[in-house]
């Protein structure tokens, strides 16, 4: 439907104006003629929006929220926790109370996991518990360090600021992990592709060339013999090597369940070229990030160090941090204690020393965090570049060797035909 405005003369010769919703201009003139009016001017005002009640009742947002729910997979616990804290911070920053914010989230969120979490926390809040106490009952989602930070925020009355710091810390940690995985995925793809190409050449192309030369009575070049011998050995012993590799992996995993095995494998991981460097810097980054968040949220130093120690998974690094924590509790400065156990490089300790002297440890930890995030990024880029270069170089070298052997084999076939 379209809307038109018109000026016309009625049967008494008086000028009248009005607006009509109709299909087109021709239909409008017919309607005016039926009423005995002579049109003077007609103007098109635009398409008329339907006011059909059925159209008004359509809720596309509701449909879209559940339309693809069957295809949704359960998100990780860390993602659920981060989403809850982000949304809660937004509502608290707008001026809502904790109870109203959690209640509203439970009603508005379409994600069933988030909705169930909000309803569970709201139930405990309505019983008089604090937010930290309610979150403590969901320990499978929220770590003890996060709960202590929230508790400190509630006690000090700075919950909005504290939640903002937690969200930033969790998002940065998530971003670092995402960069690590994305940096490793491309080299893995290159290695897999190169491996498939080499297997196809060795398992299908060279055996056919060998069969053809055998039928013609030709002699294989030495390089082709070596490649075919390697291909046959791979086909013959490959399954055994694969089974042995799986058994070794399972044995190491079982060994890691013991204290001695975990300690030894953690040490091996730290000593790996490039990867060990990335792993070490990732731990330093996580440690300084969490320490900054806890101290900046009002958690005391003793409790901060205890909570941070529990989050360190590597036993070697955890032992170093535990030794530094004991010295700090005995009165040694944080920078000197950490430097004694060689948990962080000297440059980081210089920054931390300045922070302790100026009474601004949190700011110093933030500065260290920025530095080692950059170092971590550089190490990830180096790993990606090195792995891709080695993978491509190795694949090109092997393909070149195979191509040369194929050319020599074809020449050998030609000589056999001529003879």
N, C-alpha and C positions, 0 to 999 in steps of 0.2 A: 504494500500500500504506500501511496505517496500523498503528501499534504500540499494543497494549493490554497493561495489567498486570491480573492477576486473582488472586483468592483462591477456592479451591474445596475441596470434600471429596471424597477419592477413595473407591474401593469399600470400603476398610477403615475409613472414617470419619475418616481423618487429614486435617488441613488442609495444603494445598499452595499455593504461590504461584509465579508465573512471568510471563513476557512472551511475547506472540505477535504476529507480523506477519501481518495478514490484511486483507481488503478492508473489512469493516465489523463492527459489534457482533453482528449476527445470525449472521454466518459464524463468529465466535468461539464463540458459544454452541453452535452445531452441532458444532464441533470438540471442545469440552469434553465434550459429550454422547456423542460417538463414543468418547471415552476412558473413559467411565463415571464422569465427575466431575460433581458438582453445584456450580454457581457460587454463591459468596457475594457477591462484589463484583467489578465490572469497571470499570477506569479507562482513559480514552483518553489516550495519551501524546503523540500527534502524528503527522504524516505521516512516513513512513520515506523517507529519501533513498536513491535507487537506487544500487546498487553494481555496476551492469552494467559490465563491462569496456569495452564499446564506448563507453559514456558517459564513462568515466574517461579514455579516450584522446583525446576531442575537445579540440582546442586552438583556442579562439575567437580568442585573441590573434594566433596565427599566421595564421589565416584573414583576420582584419580587416586585418593589415598588408599583405597582398598582394592583397586583394579588389578594391580600386579602383585598383591601380597603373596600369592601362591609361589611366585618366583623369587621372593626375598629369602635370603639365607640369614641365619642368626648372626648378628654382629658380635665382635669380640667384647669381652668385659671392659677392656680399657676404653673402647669407643663409646660404649653405653655410659660409662662413668663420665667421660669428657662431655658428651652431649648433654647429660643432665646438669652438670655444673655450669656449662655455658648458658643454657637456657635459664637456669636459676639466677645466674648473675645478671642477665639482661633484665629480668623482672624485678629483682631487688634494686638494681640501679634506677629503675623507673619509679621507685618509691613504694612498692608493695611490701607487705610484711612477709616473713618466711612462710608462715602457714598458708596465707592466701596464694602466694606464688606457687608453692608445691601443689596445693589443691587445684589451681587453675591448670597447671601442667598436666596433672592426672586426667583432667577432663578434655583438654584440647589436643594432646599428643595422639597421633594416629598409630605410632609405632607401639606394638603390644609390649615389647620389653621395657621401653621407657615408661609407658603408662602404668605397667604393673609396679615398677620401681617407685614411681611417684605416689601411687596409692598406698604402698607399703610404708613409705616414709611419712606420708600424711597421717596414717593411722597412729603411728608412734608419736608424732608431734601433737596430735589431738589428745593423747594420753598424758601430755605434759613433759615429754622428753625433749632434750635439746636436739638440734640438727646433727651435731656430732655423734650423740648417742644413737640416734636413729640410723645414721650411716654406718655406725660400728656393727649393727646387726646385719649389714650387707657387706661383710668383709670380703666376700668373693669378688666384689666390684671395686671397693675402695680400699686402698692400702692404708696401713697404720699411719704412715707419714702424712697422707692427705687428711685423715681424720684428726690428727693432732693439730694440723694447721687450721682446720675449720674450727676446732675447739678453742684455739687461741684467738681466732677472729671473733667468735661469739663472746668470749670473756672480755676482750678489749673493746668490743663494740665496733670493730672495723671489718665486719664480715664481707662487705662489698669489695673492699680493697684486697682482702685476703683471697676471695674467690677469683678476682681478676688475676692475681699472681699465680694461683694454681692453674687456671686455664692456660695462661701463657706458658707455664712450665710444661704442662702436659702436651700442648700443641707443638712446642719446640722439640720435645723428646720424640713425639710422633713423626715430626718432619725429618729429624735425623735418621730415624729408622727407615722411613720411606725412601730417603736419598740413598741409604746403604743398600736397600733391596733393589732399587732401580739401577744403581751403579753396577751391581753384580748380575742383573738379569741380561743385560746386553752381551757381556762377554760369554755368559752361559749359552745364549742363543747362537753366537758365532761358533763356539766350540762344538755345539750339537750339530749345526749345519755342516761344518767342516768334517766332522766324524761321519755323518751320513753319506756325504759325497765320497769320501775315501773308501767306506765300506762297499758302496755300489761299484766303484772302479775295481777294487780288489776282488770282490766276491762274484761279479758278473762279467765285467769286460775282459780282464786278464785270463780267466779260465777259458773263455771262448777263443781268444787269440792262441792260447796254448794248444787247444784242441785242433784248431785249424792248421797250425804249423806241424803238429804231429801227423795229421792226415797227409800233408804235403811232403812230409819227410824233411822239413827244414830244421835248422838248429836254432834254439832260442838264444838271444843275446844274454850275456851274463847279468846285466841289470834286470832283465825280465825274469830270469831264473830266481834272482834274489827276491824280487817282489812277489812272485808266485809262491816261493817257499814261505815267505812271511805271511802271505794270505792263507795258505793251507794250515800253517801253524796256528794262526789266529782262529780259523774255523774249528780246528781240532781241539785246541786248548782253551779257547775263549769261554765256553760254558763253565769249565772247571775254575778258570780265573774269576769269573763272575760269582760263582758260588762261594769261592774262597774269600772274595772281597766282602760279600754279605755276611759271612760267618765272622770275619775279623771285625766288621762294623758292630755286629751284635755283641761280640765279646768285649769290645772296648766300651760299648754302652753299658753293659752289665758291670764292667770293672769300675766305671765312673760312679756307680751307686755306692761304692765303698769310699771311705774318707781318703785313703791313700791313692786310689785311682782318680778321684776327682781332683785332688791336689796335683797329681802328676800331669794329667791332661790339661788342667788350667795353666800350668807352667809351660807346657808345650805350645799352647795357644798363644801365650804372650810372646814366645820366641819365634813365631812364624814370621818370615819376611813380609813386609807390607801389611798383611792381614793382622799380624800381631800388633803393629803400630796403630792401625785403625781401631782395633779392639781396645787398646790401652787408652787412646785419646777419647774414645766413646765413653769409657768408664769415668775418666776425669771430667768430661763434660757433664755427665749425669750427676756426678757427686757435687760439683760446684753449683750446678743448677738447683739441686734439691736443698743444699745448705743455704743458698741465698734465699730461696722461698721460705724455708722454715725460720731462719733468723729474722728475715724481713717481716714475718707475720707475727713476731712476738714470742716464738718458742725459745726457751733458754738454751744456752750453748751445750750443756750436758745432754739434754734431751735430744737436741738436734743431732749431735754426733752419734748418739745411740741409734736413732732412727735411720740415719744415713748408712751406718755400718750394716744394718739389717738388709738394706736394699742392694748391697754389693754381692753379686753372685759368684764372682771369681774368688776362690779361697785364698790365693796368693795376695791379691789386692785387699781382700777383707782382713787378712792377717796384718798387713802393713797399716791399714787404717785403724785397726783395733789397738795396735801398739802406739800409734800417734794419739789416739783418744785417751789412753791411760796416762801418757805423759802430760797431756793438756789438763786432765783432772788433777794431776800432781802439781800444777802451777806453771808448767812450761807454756810459752806462747804458742799459738796455733801454727804460725809460720815455721818456727824452729822445730816443733814436734813433727810436722809433716815432712819437713826437709830432712830430718834425721832418718826417717824410714824410707826416703826416696819414693814417696807416693806421687809427687808432682815434680816437674822440672824446676830448676832454680829461678827461672824468670817468673814463674807463677808465684813462687814464694816471695820474691822481691815485691811484687804487687800486693800480696797479702800482708807483708810487713808494713807497707805504707798505710794500708787500711787499718791495721791494728794500732799504729801510732797515732792516726788521726781519728780513731774511734768510729770508722765507717767500714766495717768488715763486709757488710752486705754489698756495698758498691764495688769493693775490690773483687769479691767473688763474681759479681756480674761482669766485670772487666775480664777476669780470667775465663769466664764462660764464653764470652765473645771470641777471645783469642783462640781457644781450643775448638770452638765450633768452626772457625776458619781453617784451622789446621786439619780438622777432620774432613772438611770439604776438599782440601788440597790432596789429602791422602786417598780419598775416594776417587778423585779424578786421576791420580797417578795409577791406582789399581786398575781403573777402567782402561786407561790408555795402554798400560803395560800388557794387560791380559788380551786386549783386542789385537795389539801388535804381534804378540807371540802366537795367538791363534791364527791370525791371517797369514803371518809369515810361515808358520809350520804347515798350514793347509796349502799355501801356494807352492812351498818347496816340495811337498809330497805329490801334489798334482803335477808339478813340473817333471819330477822323476818318473811318474807314471806316464806322462805324455811322451817323454824321451824314450821310455821302454816300448811304448806302443809304436812310435815311429821306427825304432830299430827293428821291431818285430815285423812291421809291414815291409821294410826293406829286405828283411830276411825271407819273407814270403815271396817277394818279387824275384830274389835270386834263386829260390827253389823252383819257381815256375819256369824261369829261363833255362835252368839246367834240365 
